[in-house]
C-alpha cells in the first residue's frame, strides 16, 4: 500500500496543475519520461490471492496513514502553482482531496512525454458518471478560484469536455469524458497525448491495452527525470521497465534496468565470512561489482583504498536494537585499517554532518570504535576467516561463536554466475529494526525524532506482524541490461518502508526529501550568542 501511495503522490503532483514552469520556445521531444498503468486497489482487493493486502488495507492505522498522506498531497498543486496565483489565494486542498480516492482505487493510465522543461501529461481514469462530475466540478472551481482563466467547452474525437487556457506555463488544461473514462491533460499550447487516448478509446472503448495478469506496469526514464528528482541523478539510475503482479499470496516485482553503456563486470566467487554469520539471522545481503559505485561515492576516493573493494556482505541479527554487520574482502586488512584510522571521522562527518562522538583506535584489536553514540558501539576492524582477510564493521562487536545459519541460505548463491545482488530478510523483524536504525541516525546527528503518535510510526508498528520474508535478486540479463526480481508482501523491504515514512514526514513531501530539523536549542536571541551544547553522557 505504501508503494501505491508513492505512485499516487507522483500522479497528483504531475497531473493536477503541477508540471514545472517553463519558458517558450523549447524544442519538441516525443520521448516518454514516465508512463504507468495501474489496476487500482478496488480490483486488487477483489483478487483471491490478496488476503495480506486486504488485512493491511483494513487496519485502522492504514486508514489514518492514507488520510495523512492524502492531505499532504492535496496541497501539492497550490505549492507548485503558487508563484503565479493572485495574492492571498487559498490552497484549495479541500477540492483536490476527494480526487485522490479515485486515483488510489480506480484503474488509471498516466503518461508524461517531452523534455522536462516543456512536458505534456495525460491521466486516464475509469470512473462512473458521479465521480467524473466531481472531478469536473472541483477542477473547474479550483481554476476559477485561482483565476487561471475562463473554461470553454470543447469536443475531442466527439467526446465532450472543457478546456482552460492559462497565463502561466504549462498553459493548457483539458477535461474530457470518453465513455467510461475520464481524460485529463496538461501541457503547452496544443495537447497531443489526450487526443491520442481519446482516439484509442473511441476505437476500443479503453485508452490502452487491458491489464490481464499484472497489477502495475511502468516505464521510467530516470536520467531525464533527474532534473525534477535530483536523487535519481545522484545514483545514476538507468531507465527502467517495472512490472508488479501477484504470485500466490506474494507480490512479484520485476524491474528491467536498461543501462546506456555495456555492463563491464566479471563474476567473482563469493567471499563470505561464514564463521561470523550466525543465528538468530533476520537479514542477509551480498553484492559484487561495487568498485565502480564506490569510486563515485563522496569521500571514498580520498580514503586511498587501492584497489577498492568489489564485494560486500551484510547481515542482521535479532537484537533489542539494531545489530547489523558487514564485511568487504581486503588484502592486508591490518595495514588498511591503520591507513583508514585518521580518515574515518572526516569521512563519516561528510555524510552525517553534526554527528556526535569520536573515533578511537583500540590497540588490542587493531581497530576503531566510534565512542559516544547512544545504545551501540560501532566498530571497524580487520579479521581473517577461512583464509580470506576482511574489514569487518558492526554496530556491536561480533565474534565467531554462535549457531551456524542453514546451508540453504548460501545455496541461493550457487551456480549463478550472472548474479550481482542478493537480499533476503524476515521483514516482520527487520522493519522494526530498520525504524530503530533511522531513529539512531537522527539521534547521532542531533536531529529531531518524529512524534511517537505520528500516523507513519503507528502504521509501521501495526503492519509489521503481518509481513513475512522478502527476497530480492539482481542479475545481468543482457550486455546492457540488469534485471531485479523481488518477492514480498508489500513490494518494499523493511528499510525502504521505514525510509518512506521519513519522506512522508518531510516538510517538502512529496516534492523534496528534507532532513529532520535539529534537536539542538536555537541560539538565544537576547545575547546573540549560540546556546551551549548539551553535555554528553
Buried (B, 14 or more C-beta within 10 A) or exposed (E): BBBBBBBBBBBBBBBBBBBBEBEEEBEEBEEBBBBBBBBBBEBBEEEEEBEBBEEBBEBEBBEBBBEBBBBBBBBBBBBBBEEBBEEEBEBBBEBBBBBBBBBBBBBBBBBBBBBBBBBBBBBBBBBEEEBBEBBBEBBBEBBEBBEBBEBEEEEBBEBEBBBBBBEBBBBBBBBBBBBBBBBBBBBBEEBBBBBBBBBBBBEEEBBBEEBEEBBBBBBBBBBBBBEBBEEBBEEBBBBBBBBBBBEEEBBBBBBBBBBEEEBEBEEEEBBBBBBBBBEBBBBBBBBBBBBEBBEEBEEBEEBEBEEBBBBBBBBBBBBEBBBBBBBBBBEEBBEBBBBBBEBBBEBBEEEEEEBBBEBEBBEEBBBBBBBBBEBBBBBBBBBEBEEBBBBBBBBBBBEEEBEEBEEEBBEBBEEEEEBBBBBBBBBBBBBBBBBBBBBBBBBBBBBEEBEEEBBBBBBBBBBBEBBBBBBBBBBBEEEBBBBBBBBBBBBBBBBBBBBBBBBBBBEEBBBEBEBBEEBBEEEEEEEEEEEEEEEEE
